[in-house]
């Protein structure tokens, strides 16, 4: 039976959620679905557009995954949820500001920067973080299309996760194949002029340790006009001997077995000399990015697992004739002003979603959800159960939270006191409509994104 609010709970619990990606919106959903404690939720984001990773991280051709936005939209339209855009936590608003207007704060800011490879030449022009490349083709306003000239015939993508496969797929597709997506028009024009013909995907370990999922691999395999190749010897693995050959893989997951089966299918294919070629190179790690003024090669070393299951070099090396290196070796969280941070794990230290201080004690009123809570692991749906766990902890603390802020002021008052102008959900709907109109004008799909702050300000009447 659903709990009903008691008399002592009649005053709504006011919660600020920092970040409007899946983790933040799912937290708002969990808060508003329960009936034990009445709540009012303000979702605060530095962008005037919601959905975070769904809008700016999911590849434009993954239309089914982007459909998650419809679920998130229903949460944003809940009468007790409000979207507050164009406000950056730590710069525009501080935790002290929010202590005037809210009983609790849930940080759901994700993991927004890339992890580095730590090899010489990594800062050469042409060596690019996958986070920047993804933001570019997803139309994030912080990234400009001029930053990427695809004027080289060979590219290396370092990493074996889903993001790496997204990057490879976008590079391998033709502009016509992406035309129906929401990819910004300027980005589409750069891709149409791309000279890229060969893409090397480099994985330090073997097929069984790859982090990409079978659906992503199938999408790559099914690309028309692209030869996807893998060396037969790299997928010739006897799973019955895996415990002795690879101690770290005593049991092979079903997902790894599925990937291996698909990779074996690829190994049996005969390349047809198609317009573009993707080479999946396992047991290969970057050692040095070569070049003086820009990237003109990548020195790689071959690897294997030692008897203890640790990665080691074989002593064999080769140089790939690439003009661009895209590193996709993981995402990392960034510190938030006034919020504890673990620089090793690149997350906010917490217990069951409660933020912990340097001594390991809970920080009153502070909670965390999503990648900034647990690290960049899991898929979009993982954030739903993750956020629900945080909300359970928050609701357990509700009586103490009310005592800490007995008479919260309206967030508008806090914003006005700081002279801050913000956008709202209606402003997002104007952007949404403008993008649909833009697509119609270009005779492309359902929407085409704008890619810069000026366009947003113009639509919102803030220019």
C-alpha positions in Angstrom: 0.0 0.0 0.0 1.3 3.5 -0.9 2.2 5.6 2.1 0.3 8.9 2.4 1.8 12.1 3.6 1.3 12.7 7.3 0.4 16.1 8.8 4.0 16.8 9.8 5.0 16.4 6.1 2.5 18.9 4.7 5.3 21.5 3.9 7.0 20.3 0.8 10.6 19.2 0.9 12.5 21.4 -1.5 15.2 19.6 -3.5 17.7 21.1 -6.0 19.1 18.7 -8.6 22.3 19.9 -10.3 22.3 18.4 -13.8 19.4 17.6 -16.1 20.9 14.4 -17.6 19.3 11.0 -17.0 20.7 10.7 -13.5 19.3 14.1 -12.5 15.9 13.6 -14.1 15.5 10.1 -12.8 16.2 11.4 -9.3 13.4 14.0 -9.8 11.2 11.1 -11.0 11.9 9.0 -8.0 11.2 12.0 -5.7 7.9 12.8 -7.3 6.6 9.2 -7.7 6.7 8.5 -3.9 3.8 9.6 -1.7 5.4 9.5 1.7 6.9 13.0 1.6 5.6 15.9 -0.6 8.4 17.4 -2.6 9.2 20.3 -5.0 12.2 19.8 -7.3 14.2 22.4 -9.2 16.5 20.8 -11.8 19.3 23.3 -12.4 21.5 23.1 -15.5 24.1 25.4 -17.0 22.6 24.8 -20.5 19.2 26.0 -21.6 18.6 22.5 -23.0 17.9 19.4 -20.8 18.7 15.7 -21.1 22.5 15.9 -20.7 24.1 12.7 -22.1 21.0 11.7 -24.1 21.2 14.9 -26.1 25.0 15.5 -26.1 26.5 12.0 -25.7 24.4 9.5 -27.6 25.4 9.3 -31.2 23.0 11.1 -33.6 22.2 7.9 -35.5 21.1 6.0 -32.3 17.5 7.2 -32.6 16.1 4.4 -30.4 18.3 5.4 -27.5 17.5 9.0 -28.0 13.9 8.0 -27.5 14.7 8.0 -23.7 14.2 11.7 -24.0 10.4 11.1 -24.3 10.5 9.5 -20.8 12.6 12.2 -19.4 10.3 14.8 -20.9 7.3 13.5 -18.9 9.3 14.0 -15.7 10.2 17.6 -16.6 6.5 18.2 -17.2 5.4 17.0 -13.8 3.7 19.9 -11.9 6.2 19.6 -9.0 9.3 19.6 -11.2 10.8 22.8 -12.6 13.7 23.1 -15.1 16.0 26.1 -14.5 18.5 26.5 -17.4 21.4 28.7 -18.0 22.6 28.6 -14.4 26.0 27.1 -13.6 26.6 25.6 -10.1 29.8 26.9 -8.6 29.9 30.0 -10.8 26.4 31.5 -10.8 25.1 29.7 -7.7 27.0 28.3 -4.7 26.0 25.7 -2.1 25.5 28.5 0.4 23.0 30.1 -2.0 21.0 26.9 -2.3 21.0 26.5 1.5 18.6 29.4 1.5 16.1 27.9 -0.9 16.4 24.1 -0.6 16.5 21.5 2.1 18.7 19.2 0.0 20.9 19.2 -3.1 21.5 16.2 -5.4 24.6 16.5 -7.6 24.1 14.7 -10.9 26.7 16.3 -13.1 28.1 13.2 -14.7 31.6 12.7 -15.9 32.4 15.4 -18.5 36.1 15.1 -19.3 38.2 12.4 -20.9 40.9 10.3 -19.3 44.3 10.8 -20.8 46.5 8.0 -22.3 49.7 9.4 -20.8 51.9 8.9 -23.9 54.4 11.3 -25.6 52.8 13.5 -28.3 49.3 13.4 -26.7 48.9 17.2 -26.9 49.8 17.5 -30.6 47.2 19.0 -32.9 45.2 16.1 -34.3 45.3 14.3 -31.0 41.7 14.7 -29.8 39.7 13.6 -26.8 36.6 11.5 -27.8 34.6 13.7 -25.4 35.4 16.8 -27.6 34.7 14.9 -30.8 31.4 13.5 -29.5 30.3 17.0 -28.3 31.2 18.3 -31.7 29.0 15.9 -33.7 26.3 16.1 -31.1 26.1 19.9 -31.4 27.2 20.9 -27.9 27.5 24.7 -27.8 30.9 24.6 -26.1 32.4 23.0 -29.2 32.8 24.6 -32.6 32.9 22.7 -35.9 36.0 24.5 -37.1 38.0 22.5 -34.6 37.8 19.3 -36.7 39.1 19.1 -40.2 38.9 15.5 -41.4 41.6 15.9 -43.9 43.6 12.7 -43.3 43.0 9.3 -44.8 43.7 7.2 -41.7 42.5 7.7 -38.2 43.2 5.8 -35.0 40.5 5.5 -32.3 41.9 4.3 -29.0 39.5 2.4 -26.8 37.1 -0.6 -26.8 33.9 0.8 -25.3 30.6 1.9 -26.8 31.7 5.5 -27.2 34.7 4.4 -29.2 32.5 2.4 -31.5 30.1 5.4 -31.8 33.1 7.5 -33.0 34.2 4.9 -35.5 30.7 4.5 -36.9 30.2 8.2 -37.3 33.5 8.5 -39.1 32.7 5.5 -41.3 29.3 6.6 -42.4 28.6 8.8 -45.3 26.9 12.2 -44.9 23.8 10.9 -46.7 23.5 8.1 -44.1 23.6 10.8 -41.3 21.4 13.3 -43.1 18.1 12.1 -41.4 19.6 12.6 -37.9 19.7 15.7 -35.7 23.4 16.3 -36.4 24.1 20.0 -36.9 24.2 21.1 -40.6 27.8 22.5 -40.3 29.0 19.2 -38.9 27.3 17.3 -41.6 29.1 19.4 -44.2 32.5 18.6 -42.6 31.7 14.9 -42.6 30.6 15.1 -46.3 34.0 16.5 -47.1 35.9 14.0 -45.0 38.9 12.3 -46.5 38.9 9.5 -43.9 39.1 6.1 -45.5 40.7 3.8 -42.9 39.9 3.7 -39.2 41.9 1.7 -36.7 40.2 0.8 -33.5 42.9 0.0 -30.9 42.2 -2.1 -27.8 44.9 -2.8 -25.3 43.4 -6.1 -24.3 41.6 -8.9 -26.1 38.1 -9.5 -27.4 36.8 -11.0 -24.2 37.8 -7.8 -22.2 36.2 -5.4 -24.6 33.6 -3.1 -23.0 31.5 -2.5 -26.1 28.1 -4.2 -26.3 26.8 -6.6 -29.0 24.2 -4.1 -30.4 27.0 -1.5 -30.9 29.2 -4.1 -32.6 26.3 -5.3 -34.8 25.6 -1.7 -35.9 29.2 -1.4 -37.0 29.2 -4.8 -38.8 26.1 -3.9 -40.8 27.4 -0.6 -42.2 27.0 -0.6 -46.0 30.1 0.6 -47.9 32.4 -0.4 -45.1 34.7 -3.3 -44.7 35.0 -4.2 -41.0 37.9 -6.6 -40.5 39.5 -8.4 -37.5 42.5 -10.7 -37.5 41.4 -14.4 -37.3 44.2 -15.3 -34.9 42.9 -12.6 -32.4 39.5 -14.3 -32.1 40.7 -17.9 -32.2 40.1 -18.4 -28.5 39.3 -21.8 -26.8 36.9 -20.8 -24.0 37.4 -24.2 -22.3 41.0 -23.2 -21.6 40.3 -19.6 -20.6 40.9 -20.2 -16.9 44.5 -21.2 -17.3 45.3 -18.8 -20.2 43.7 -15.7 -18.6 43.3 -16.0 -14.8 41.4 -12.7 -14.7 38.6 -14.3 -16.8 37.8 -17.5 -14.8 34.3 -17.1 -16.0 33.4 -15.6 -19.4 30.3 -13.5 -19.3 27.4 -14.1 -21.8 28.1 -10.6 -23.2 31.7 -11.5 -23.9 30.7 -14.8 -25.5 28.3 -12.9 -27.8 30.9 -10.4 -28.8 33.4 -13.2 -29.6 30.8 -15.0 -31.8 30.2 -11.8 -33.7 33.9 -11.1 -34.1 34.5 -14.6 -35.4 31.8 -13.9 -38.0 33.7 -10.8 -39.0 37.0 -12.7 -39.2 35.4 -15.1 -41.7 34.4 -12.2 -44.1 36.5 -11.5 -47.1 37.1 -7.7 -47.5 35.4 -6.4 -50.6 37.4 -3.3 -51.2 34.6 -1.0 -50.1 35.0 2.8 -49.9 35.9 2.7 -46.2 37.6 0.2 -44.0 37.5 -0.3 -40.2 40.3 -2.5 -38.6 39.6 -3.8 -35.2 43.1 -4.3 -33.6 43.1 -6.1 -30.2 46.2 -6.5 -28.0 47.5 -3.1 -29.3 48.3 -0.1 -27.2 49.6 3.4 -28.1 53.1 4.2 -27.1 53.9 7.5 -28.8 52.0 9.9 -31.0 54.4 11.0 -33.7 54.7 14.4 -35.3 56.1 17.9 -34.9 53.4 20.5 -35.8 50.6 17.9 -35.9 50.0 14.2 -35.7 51.6 12.2 -38.6 51.8 8.7 -37.1 51.2 6.5 -34.1 53.7 4.1 -32.6 51.9 1.1 -31.0 53.1 -1.9 -29.1 51.6 -5.4 -29.1 50.4 -6.8 -25.8 49.5 -10.0 -24.0 48.5 -11.2 -20.6 51.3 -12.7 -18.4 50.6 -15.9 -16.4 49.2 -13.8 -13.6 46.7 -12.0 -15.9 48.6 -8.7 -16.0 49.0 -6.8 -19.2 52.6 -6.8 -20.7 54.3 -5.9 -23.9 55.5 -8.5 -26.3 58.4 -6.4 -27.6 56.8 -6.1 -31.0 56.0 -2.6 -32.3 54.7 -0.9 -35.5 53.8 2.5 -36.7 50.4 3.4 -38.1 50.3 6.1 -40.7 47.5 8.1 -39.2 46.9 11.8 -39.2 44.5 11.9 -36.3 44.2 10.1 -32.9 41.0 10.0 -31.0 41.4 8.8 -27.4 38.3 7.1 -25.9 39.8 5.5 -22.8 37.1 6.6 -20.3 35.3 9.6 -18.9 36.1 11.3 -15.6 34.2 13.5 -13.2 35.4 17.0 -12.4 35.3 18.7 -8.9 32.4 20.8 -7.9 32.9 24.0 -6.0 32.6 23.4 -2.3 31.8 19.7 -2.7 34.1 16.9 -1.5 36.0 15.1 -4.4 38.1 12.0 -4.7 40.8 12.8 -7.2 41.8 9.2 -7.6 38.3 7.8 -8.4 37.2 11.1 -10.0 33.9 10.9 -8.1 32.3 12.5 -5.1 32.8 10.3 -2.1 29.5 9.0 -0.8 27.7 6.2 1.0 24.4 5.1 -0.5 24.3 8.5 -2.2 25.0 10.6 0.9 28.0 12.8 0.3 30.9 12.2 2.7 33.4 14.7 4.0 37.1 14.2 4.5 36.6 12.4 7.7 34.0 10.0 6.2 31.0 11.6 7.8 27.9 12.7 5.8 27.6 16.2 4.6 24.1 17.3 5.8 21.8 17.9 2.9 24.2 16.8 0.1 23.6 13.8 -2.1 24.9 12.5 -5.4 23.6 10.4 -8.3 24.9 9.0 -11.6 28.4 8.9 -12.9 29.7 11.6 -10.5 28.5 9.1 -7.7 29.8 5.8 -9.0 32.1 6.5 -11.9 31.5 6.3 -15.7 30.0 2.8 -15.7 26.8 1.3 -16.9 24.3 2.4 -19.5 21.6 5.1 -19.4 19.1 2.9 -17.7 21.6 2.1 -14.9 21.0 5.7 -13.7 17.4 4.9 -12.8 18.1 2.4 -10.1 21.2 4.4 -9.0 19.1 7.6 -8.6 16.3 5.6 -6.7 18.9 4.5 -4.2 20.0 8.0 -3.5 16.4 9.2 -3.2 15.7 6.5 -0.6 18.6 7.9 1.5 17.4 11.4 1.1 13.8 10.6 2.1 15.1 8.8 5.2 16.8 12.0 6.2 13.8 14.2 5.4 12.9 15.1 9.1 16.4 16.4 9.7 16.6 18.2 6.4 13.4 20.2 7.3 14.9 21.2 10.6 18.1 22.5 8.9 16.2 24.9 6.6 12.9 25.6 8.4 11.8 28.5 6.1 13.3 28.2 2.6 12.9 31.2 0.3 11.9 30.9 -3.4 14.8 30.1 -5.8 13.7 33.1 -7.9 14.6 35.3 -4.9 18.1 33.8 -4.7 18.6 34.3 -8.5 17.3 37.9 -8.3 19.6 38.7 -5.4 22.5 37.6 -7.6 21.3 39.3 -10.7 21.0 36.1 -12.6 18.9 35.6 -15.7 17.8 32.0 -16.4 15.7 30.1 -18.9 12.9 27.6 -18.2 11.1 24.6 -19.7 9.1 26.9 -21.9 12.4 28.3 -23.3 13.5 24.7 -24.0 10.3 24.1 -25.9 11.0 27.1 -28.0 14.4 25.7 -28.8 12.8 22.3 -29.5 10.4 23.9 -32.0 13.1 25.9 -33.7 15.2 22.8 -34.3 12.2 21.0 -35.8 11.6 24.1 -38.1 15.3 24.1 -39.0 15.1 20.4 -40.1 12.0 21.2 -42.2 13.8 24.1 -43.9 16.8 21.8 -44.7 14.5 18.9 -45.7 16.2 16.7 -43.1 14.6 14.4 -40.4 12.6 15.5 -37.4 15.1 18.0 -36.0 18.5 19.6 -36.7 20.4 20.9 -33.7 21.8 24.4 -33.5 25.5 24.3 -32.4 26.3 27.5 -30.7 25.3 29.7 -27.8 24.3 32.6 -30.0 21.5 30.5 -31.6 20.2 29.6 -28.2 20.2 33.2 -27.0 18.5 34.4 -30.2 15.7 31.8 -29.8 15.3 32.7 -26.1 15.3 36.4 -26.8 18.5 36.9 -24.8 20.7 38.3 -27.5 
